[in-house]
């Protein structure tokens, strides 16, 4: 039982370290052929949105909104995939993979 508790503690420490490392990484998503680029952290925090001036059309704000949403969504999906890959190896043996996503 003591060995099992020590293993669990070690795994918890490894998981915390992996989560901290992941939070420092950034992931980009783009839309409109790179006209809108969004950057998020591995902790799923939006940190930057870059919009090319030529995509700003006052008569078609809806298109710009759609491009921003698509770019952010793509960046978030990249961050989520990286989290699943990095953290999944640590939790895979316990069958906890579904708790991460």
C-alpha positions, 0 to 999 in steps of 0.5 A: 500500500505504501508503494502504491501511495508513493507511485501515486505521489510521483505520478501527481508530481509528474502530471503537475510538472507536465501541466506547468510546462504545457502552460508555457507553450504557445499554439497558433491558429490561422484563418483566411489564408493567414489573414487572421492569426490567434495565439493561445497558451497550453493553458487555453488562454488567448494571448494574441490576435493579429488581423491583417488590415486588408481583411477589415471591411466595414461592410462585411464585419461578419466575415471578420468575426468568422475568421477570428472565431476560426483562428481561435478555434484552431489554436485551441484545438492545437493546444488541446491536442498537445495536452492530450498527447503530453498528459495522456502518457502520464494518465493512460495507465490509469484510464483517466484520459477522458478527464483531461479533455 
